[in-house]
Amino acid sequence: MPVHQRRLKEVTFNVDGVEFQCQLSSWTLTNNTQEGETQYTYCPDGSFVEDTDPQWVLDLRFYSDWRSAGISDFLWANAGETVAFILDHHPDIAGEHVRWTGNVKLRQPSVGGDVRTTEVTQVTLSVVGEPTYERVV
């Protein structure tokens, strides 16, 4: 099969019913789930792999927005709450549009930076359980 590539150009990103993709500059949905551990018994076919719980995180980088409806203020005001998220990847490309949905636990982002630089908000949100993946037609 020949190479197929795309640049990351457009997503839609919704947290708790609010669209934030215009502030978003980087995102990564990371699977930190550990491999199951092999357990052994004295039976002839005596081994099995014990499943582990899913451990996903959503790493986000935004241009800071401290207005009352901005993402920075939203994360600080709602820290500790578990809210729904929807992330549409390649929403503008037929046949490649995919979506992840799930719930994340909000937390306060880091604040500050170097003088005369664009203010950026970075945060890692824990995904509750495993995100749902679907192909959007």
N, C-alpha and C positions, 0 to 999 in steps of 0.2 A: 504494500500500500504506500503511495507517495506521501510526502510530508504535507501536513495541514497545520497552519498556524493562524493565530489571531492576536491582535494587540488588545490589551485591556482598555476599553474606551468608554463603555456605558454600562451602568447597572441602575437598577432601582432598588432603594433600600428604605424599608419602612420599619420603624420601631414603635410599638404601642400605638399604631394608627397614624404616625406622623412620618412624612417623607423627609429624609435627610441626605439623599444622594448628592445634592449640590454642594454640600460642605465636605463630603467624603473624598479623601485623596488616596487612601490605601485600605484594603481589606484582605484578610486571610482567614478562612475557616479551617481550623487546624484540628486534626484527629490525634489526640494524645492518649488514646485508649491503649493500654498495655496488652501485650500478647498473653493469652491464657497460659497457665502453668500446667505442665504435664504431671499427672498424678499416677502412681503405680500401685498395683495390687499383686497378690500371688496367683491370680487366675492366669490360664494360658494366654488369653488375649488381654492381659491385665494392665491396660493403661487407658487414660482418658485425659482430655484437655479441659481444664476447668475454666469456664468463661469468666471474663471480667466485666465490670460495669463500664459503659461508654463514658469517655472523658473528652469532650469537645470544647474548644474555645473559639471566640470570634475576636480577632485582633483588628482594631480599627484605628485609623489616623484621620482626623478631621482638621479643617481650618477652624480654629476656635470661634465660637459664636456665643457671646455672653448676653445677648438680648433675651428677653423673657421667654421667647419660643425657640431659642437657639439650642444647639446640641450640647454645648458645654453646661449651660444652665440646667437643661433637661436631665443630664446625667447626675449632677449634684443634687437637684431637687428630688430625684426619684431613686437615689441610691438605696440598695437593699431590696427593691421591688423586683419581682419576676414578671417580665412582659414578653409579648409575642414579637417575633421579627419575621420579615419576609425579605429575601435577597434574590433578585432576579438578575441572572448573569446572561449577557448578550441578548437583552430583550429586543434589540433591533434586528436580529439575524434569524430569519425563519430556518427551522431545522436545528438550530443551536441554542435556542432560548431554553435555559434550565432554571429551576427555582429551588431554593432551600428555605424551609420554614421551621420554626421551633420557638422555644422560649429561652431567654437569657436573663441572668441575674445582673441587674444594673449595679455599677459601682462608680465612685468618683474617679475622674481621670487625673492624671498628672497635670500640673499647672506651671507656667513659667517658661523661661528660655533665655537665649542670648539677646542682648540689646540690639535694636534695629533689625530684627528678623521677623518674619511673619509668624504670628502666634499659632501654634499647633496644639491640638488636644490628642493625646494617645491613650488608649484604654484597651484592656483585655477583658472581655466579658465571658463568663462561664456559661456554656450552653447546658440547659437542663435536659439530661438524657441525650438522645441522638437526634440531629436535625433530620427532617424529612426531605428527600430529594425527589423532584419530579421533572419530567420533560414537559414544557409548555408548548401546545400546538396552536 
